[in-house]
Amino acid sequence: MKKIAFVFILGLVVVSCKKVIKKETKTNAKTEIVEKVNTDIPEELNKVFKTHGGLTVWNSIQILSFNKGEEAHTADLKTRKTVINSPKYSLGFDGTEVWLDEENKGDYRGNPEFYYNLYFYFYAMPFVLADDGINYEKAEAITFEGVNYPGYKISYEANVGTSPDDNYIIYYNPENHQMEWLAYTVTFNSKAPSEKYNLIRYNKWENVNGLILPKEITWYKKDDNGMPTEPARPATEFTLPLASKAKLADSFFEKPKK
């Protein structure tokens, strides 16, 4: 059973880290950052990363954290260890295996192996699309409210991640190179390639220690041509953002001991 004390301690750690970030933000504002261009990434996508703060800043961050409802998601960007903490359950990836700890059996309804990094990927856009083992190719643009959004398809080399057959398409505003849409496939259960894309709109962003990260995302319906039409459900909001250059102990990501 998950100990309430453990939840409280995690809360203190996150709050503490967030206070540190406020100080770092002031320091970074006075420092000129020289952005290094990754020549393996298409030029237009490099512009997207730069618009969102740049890969140099992204690579300087150790810990990324955000809340989705009652869940506090915390990830180590270098190891991709992850913890999701909520009042009734915790789950995470300790670098070796995915674990689940519940207050009462059945409190968590879902698949921990599928869920533990799902919203991390959505939140860490577009930067996770600069990971190693990625292939890029141009995709057809999508149109919404009279604006054409160019796109790039992202696929993974074999044996990269838990779902290497997943594909993503990032769409950006051609004028300012801000990310606007994400199309993605889900192959976790089928373990087979799919051409059925889900579509998310990214239209609210905020500056988190130099990174422009999503404040909310909205799943959209599509017409027969794959163009977005209207929201499929209410927006998912992200709160209490944290992007810290300080590391957390490995024990933070381990399953609580009984």
C-alpha angles and dihedrals in degrees: 000000000000112000117234089216090061091055090050092051091050089052091053091049093050093046090049092051092049090055089053091051092057089059092046091052091060091049095048091051089067095046122088109225118208108213116219115212118225105222091198089067121074114261094243092053091049086057089052092052090048091051089055094051102285137264092268091064092040092053091051092060119093104179130036120188138170140157126241107189107306092343120099110203118198125178135181103224094205099050098020089228107158142194128191111193127190136158094265105029146012128204135172153139117264096191093270109044143006114249137191128202119184134188087218126008110266096026089118116058112192144049112296093199091057097038106041095085101018098102092035087065093047092047097044093056131163094015098062086063087071094062121126119272096038129137123204132205134163117262132199114272123249124222128219128170091346097309123115114216115200116219145203124206117223121202131171134235116246116287094014109137129334094297108033091166091064114113130200132194117199117201122196140189106262093215102052102011093235115152111252108166141022126200117191142171127220117220101155095109100032096040086209134106116268136196093198106109128194116209130219128185118217106197106140121063138168137194112252111183092321098321122106102223131173120274092188140355131203129205112225137205118235134214125231090279093054094253119141115255114168140339114289093203140351118297120273109232128209120206139177095032119197131185109174135178089205119096127229123223116263088242089068089071097045125102111266112260117241 
